[in-house]
Amino acid sequence: MNKVLSSFRFQSVQATLCHFSRGLLGSFDGNVRQASLYCQEAVARQLEECPTLHGRYDRYNGIHVDLEQLDVRSQRGFSTILRASLCQWLAEKRCAAWLQVRIENSSLIAEAAKFGFRFHHAEGSTAMLYMWLRTDECKIHPFATHQVGVAGCVVNSETSQVLVVKDKGQPHPLWKFPGGVADLGEDIGTTAEREILEETGLETEFKGILAFRQQHNQPGTFGRSDLFFVCHMSPLTFDLRPCEVEIAECQWMDLDELEQTGLLSAMTHHVLEMVRYGLRNGFRRVNIACEDRPSIYRGKRYQVYSRPIKSSKGPSADCMHDIVDASIDKLLS
């Protein structure tokens, strides 16, 4: 049980010790050996006499508990159950504990905080709390360090024009490519196709990524960083039907005409240079292409983005991809 006591002697649980020790250890006046004996006996009694929380274990030796399972009539009753559960998890040498709390049970959050639980993230009507149970530095990463924005540069190769819009409600609107924030679980190319359709009425096809940037402390992202991808898109329709709520202007423009307006961001100017090069030399030399590949996780796939190449030695890169894919499929079957 010395390891249990050592688990109490780090910052994330120091607040817990004052609260936890009253009911579990009593007053031990700095006598760690005596406290260890009290703790050992108290833990045994606590686990025998008090119900504990049940949950699922993750691959990192953590436990995830949905507090909807609780049927307690008071915060004090929850504290008793949580105290006993922490004893059990510490004895089992769990790394972390996670509590999922519905908004209607939000009064339980304050009680969990007394034991050292902290917010990890919240969404909709659910909050997720966590507590690091080991004595070393917490290995849990912050939630959602970035948001993903996607814009689509629709290029008409026959006329050498691109589709641009101006947003409504901007004091100094610039010409930009239609786009927005990716939905959860949405691929980059799908986001570009959806946003272009919503903002301009055009149906398009994703061809590749022209460029992307990373920006920290992006305004309006609550302290998160921003990844912004600009995609090369090919038009499938040409009838412009701009969104009346979001878009002030929407039109096809020649590259020179667009640059002469001076109403461009540095990112838009950079992408136009990429488009010029692609129109002259072929977009295969410019686009970062996308390929769908099987994941090492059973039943899942992912998209890999890279410049298409041909290997100078042995089979082509495409052929090697096929060999690897076949091997993974065989492994997972």
Secondary structure, DSSP 4 states (H G I P E B T S, - for coil): -HHHHHHHSSHHHHHHHHHHHHHHT---TT-HHHHHHHHHHHHHHHHHHS-----EE-TTSEEEEEGGG---SSHHHHHHHHHHHHHHHHHTT-SEEEEEEEGGGTHHHHHHHHTT-EEEEEETTEEEEEEE-SSS---PPPS--EEEEEEEEEEETTTTEEEEEEETT-SS---B--EEEPPTT--HHHHHHHHHHHHH---EEEEEEEEEEEESS-TTSTT-EEEEEEEEEEES-------TTTEEEEEEEEHHHHHHH----HHHHHHHHHHHHHHHH-GGGT-BEEEEEE-SSTT-EEEEEE-----SSSS-HHHHHHHHHHHHHHHH-
